[in-house]
Amino acid sequence: MFTFVTLIYDKILFFPFINILLFLYRGFLLLRIPFAFGFSIIALTALIRFALHPFFHKQTMMARKMAKIKPQLDHFSKKYKGD
């Protein structure tokens, strides 16, 4: 069981990120950019954030809506405290 989980983790999560990181690193080396590995880490982080932006945006919008209706929820929880 442990090896199966490790295999899935490696094949789905770890190796693709390492391959993307190495691709970016080689691209920055080809462009002769100093500190290529650091910039490749930054670029990979930016790519991941860009890919996950729709989820972060939706979470932020839901948090704003909940903050907007929080006074009403507090009122109802105080009103129906015994129920």
N, C-alpha and C positions, 0 to 999 in steps of 0.2 A: 504493500500500500504506500509506504513511504517513497519508494522509488518511482511509482506511478505519479504521485503528486509532484515530486521533484521534476520528473520528465515533462509534465504538463506546464509547470512553472517556467522551466527553461525554454521550452519550445514556443510558448505563447507570449511570455512577458520579457524574459531576460535577453535571449538572443536577438530578437528584433531591435530592441533598444541599443544593444551593443553594436549591431550592424549599422544602424542609423548614425550612432556616435562616431564610428570609424569612417563612415562615408563623409560626414561633415568634417572630420579631422583631416582626411586626405584632401578634401576640397580646399580647406584653408591652407594646408601645406602647399598645394598646387598654386594657390594665389600668393604664396610667400608671405602670409600674414603671421606676424610674431605671436607667440602664445596661442598657437593654433588649437591645442587641446582645451585650454580654458574657454576659448571662443566657441569651440564645438559643444562644450557642456552648456554654455549659455544659449546657443542656438537650439539645442535639443530641448532645453527647458522652455524656450519660447514656442517651439513647435507643439509641445505637449499642452502648454497653456492655451494656444490658439485652437487646438483640436477640442479641448474641453470647455472652451468659452461658452458655447450654448447652454451647457449644464450649469455653469456658474452664474450666467445671466438669469436663467430661470429661477435658480435658488435665491438670488438677490431680489428678484421681483416678488417672489412669494414671501420673503421676509418683510419687504416693504408693505405688502398687503396685510400681513398679520400684525405689523406694528400699527397700521391704520385702524384696524378693527379691535385692537387690544382693549381700549376703554369700554367698548360695548361688551366684550367678553368678561371683563372684570365686573361690570355692572350686573350681568346675568348670573355670574357665579356668586356674587354677593346676595342677589335677590333670591336665588334658588339654592341657598347654602344647605338647607336641611334635606333637600331631595336627593 
